[in-house]
Amino acid sequence: MVENRSVDIKQNSSDRDKVIEEFNKLLENLREKNMTVSQLKGSGKEEFIEKALDFACNIQYGDLRAQALSRLVPILEGQKKIELIEKAIYSFSNIQDENERALVLSSLVCHLRGHDKEELIEHIFDFSSHIQYGDAKFQILYSLVPHLSGSKNESIVEKALELVSGIVSECQKIESFSLLLPYMDEQSKEEILEQALELAFNLKDKKMTLQALLVIIPHLDESRQKEISEKAVYFEHEVQSEYQSKYLRRGAAALLRRAETLSSLAPYLDVSCSTS
């Protein structure tokens, strides 16, 4: 059985080295008794994993929390596996660094095999829709959707779309839609494509509109591809013209500042000339 002392020390510590030392002690606790996590059975193993996860979730340093979670997530199992994964993902969502979050998500891969992977992904999409941060929601979607290869599970798509609805960034929404389109029936696909196009054309930044259209175009039928490609070319010309215009404006402003500087020096130049 894992002692509570390690958890208490962790929660009261603000020292990075102390935190990781206590976590390592927690993982090494049974090894000192010539046991490993995989040899634990029943409630003893679940209790160990749950306390270790509580420890990891409360680490205040994002990088250390990511490392700890990435070591624990692969061994989550038992009746409470979904609940423990949910706890880990909520803790992951509060990590600010994208690469550190990716470390935790990559540790989930071992659970995304076998007959129950779709059920697990559906659960993750379901409770992830309540996560506060849009970037974390997008990263979850981006990481898990590729594991649905060959799936036509409508329930998963519905959960995923609910997750997308909570993403604030229009660009991330468009990319999320493009990830989900291969798993939709024709009617749903048409509806989502129209939503994606509307979002793309309403973007204020023309460069972002162009990038969004390039993501959407491969999913359109041949006639729509031609239509939207022509609009994309138009936006490309506008982006180039806008860039050239900004370049010319910057050049003109630089020349104006130079002229003003020379003008301010003119009286001194005149004095110098008259003295000579």
N, C-alpha and C positions, 0 to 999 in steps of 0.2 A: 504493500500500500504506500502511496506517495504521501509524504508529510505535508501539512499545510504551511509549515514554517517557510519553505522556499517561496511560496506564493506571497506570503506576507512581506518577506524581505524585498522581493521584487517590487511590490506595489509602493513601498516606502522609499525606494531608492531612486536617485536622480543621476547616478553614476553609470555611464555606459558600460564600463568594464565590469562593474558589479552586477549589472543586469544580465549581461551575456554569460558571466560566470555562474550565476544562480540558475539560469536556464540550462546550461550545460550540466550542472550538477543534477538537475531534475531528470535529464535524459540518461545520465550515467548512474543514477541511483540504483537501478536494478542490475546494471552490468557489474557493479561491484559485488553483487551477490551471485555472480556467474549466471545471469539471466539476460534475455533480450526482450524487447517489446513484442516481437513476434511469438515468443513462447508463452506469453501471458494468455490466460483463458478467461472467458466469461466476464463477470462484473468487475474483476480485478483489473483487467486490461482496459475496459471502458472507463473505469475510475481514473486510471493513470492518464489515459489520453485526454479526458475531459479537464483534469486539473492542469495538465501541461498546456492545453489550448487556452484555458483561462489566463494562465501565466503569459502566454505569447500575445494574446489579444490586448493585454493591459500594458504592454511595453510602449512607452511614450515616443521612442525614437523610431521613425518610419522605416529606416533601413534595417535596424535590428529586428523590428516586428516582422518585416517581410522575410528576413532570413529564417526566423523562428517558425513562422507560419508555413513557409515552403518546406520545412523539414517535417512538420506535423501532418499537413494535409494528406500526403500520400498514405499515411497509416490509419486514417479515419475509417472506421467500420462499425459494424454492429447495428442494433436497432435504432440508435440515435445518430446514425451517420449523417442523414439529411440535416438534422438540427445542428450538428457540429460543423458541417460544411457551411450552413447558413451563418453561423456565428463567425467563422473564419472570413467569409466574404464581406460581411458587414465591417469587420475590422480592417480588411484589405481596402475597402472603399474610402477609408479615412486617411490612407497613405497618399501623400501629395505627389510623390515622384512616380511617373508612369512606368519607368523601368523596374522599380521596386514592386509595383503592383503586378507587372508582367511576370515577375519571379514567382509570386504566389499563384497566379492563374496557371502558369505552366506546370505547377505541382499537382494540379487537378487532373492532368491528362491520364494518369493511370486509372482513374475512376471512369473514364469515358470509353471504356471497352466493354464488350459483352452485350447481352440482351437487354440489360437495364439502363444502358447509357442514355437513351432517349428520355426515359422517365426522370433520370437525374437532371438532365439538361432542362427539362420542362420545369422541374422544381426550382432550379437555380434562376431561370428567367422569371418565374412567378414571384419569388421573394426579392429578387434584385430590382423589380420595378419600384420597390419602396425605398431604395437607396437614394440618398439626397443628391449626390453629385453626378451630373450628366456625363462627365469624362469617364468616370468609373463604370457607368452603365454601358457606354459605348465600348469600352475595353472588354467588358464581360461578353458582350454580343460578338465582337470582332474575334475573340479568342475561341468561343464555343461553337459558333455556326459551322465552321469547316468540318467539325466532327459529326455533322448531320448528313454527310454525303450519302445520297441514295434514299434519304428519308422523305416521306410524303405525309408526315404527321401534322395534321391541321391544327391540333391543339397546341403543339409546340410553336407553330407560326403565330398563332393568336397571342400566346404568352410573350413571344419575342416582340410582336408589334406593340403590345402594351408597354413593354420596356422601352421601345423606341419613342413612344409618345411622351415619355418623361425626359427625353434628351432635348436640351435647349438649343444647341448649335444646329442651325439648318444644314450646314455642310455634313456634320456627323449623321444627321437624320437621313440625308440623301444617300450617304455611303452605306448606312445601315439597311436602307430599303434595297439597295443593289445587292447586298449580301443575302437577303432573304428571298429575293425574287425567284431564284431557281427552285424553291421549295413550295411555291404557291400554285394554285390552280389558275386557269386562264382568266377567270373573272376577277379574282383577287389581284392577280398580276396587273391587269389593265388599270384597276382602281389605284393601286400603289404607284404605278408608273405616272399616272396623271398627277397624283399628289407630289411626286418627286419633281416632275417638270415644273409644276406651279411654284414649288419652293425654289427651284433653280432660277427661274425667270424673275423671281421677286428679290433675289439677292442684290444688295446695293453695290457690292464690288463686282464689276464686270469680269474681272479675272477669275474670281471665285465661281461666277456663273458659267464661264467657259469650262473650268475644271469639272464642275458638277455635271454639265451636259456630256462631257466625255465619259463620265462614269455611267450615265443613263443610256446613252446611245446603243451600246452592245445588246441591251435587253429589248430593244424595239424591233418591230417587224420591218421588213425591207422598205416599205413606203414611208413609214414614220422616220426611219433612219435617215433617209434622204432629206426629208423636211427639216428635221432637227439639226442635221449636219450643216445644212445651208445657214440656219440661224447661228450655229456655233461658229461658222466662218465669219459671219457678220460681227459677232462678239469678239472674235480674234482680231479683226481689223480695228474695232473700237478700242480694244486693249492696247494695240500697237500705236494707234493715233494718240490715245491718252498718254502713253508713255513718252512719245515724241513731244507732245505738247508740254508735259511736265519738264522734260529735258530742256526744251527751248525756254520755258519760263524761268527755270533755274539759271540758264545761261544769261538771259536778259537781266535778271535780278543781280547777278554777279557783275555784269557790265555796269549797271546802274550804281551799284555800291562803289565800284572802282572810279566811276566818273565823279561821284559825290566826294570821294576821298581826294581826288586830284583837284576838284573845285575848292575844297577847304584849304588846300596847300597853295592855291594860286597867289594870295596876297604875299606870302613869304617868298614865292618864286619871283614876283615882280620886284620886291625890295632888293632881292639879291641881284637881279638884272640891272636895276638902276644904279646900284652901288658900283657895279663893275664899269 
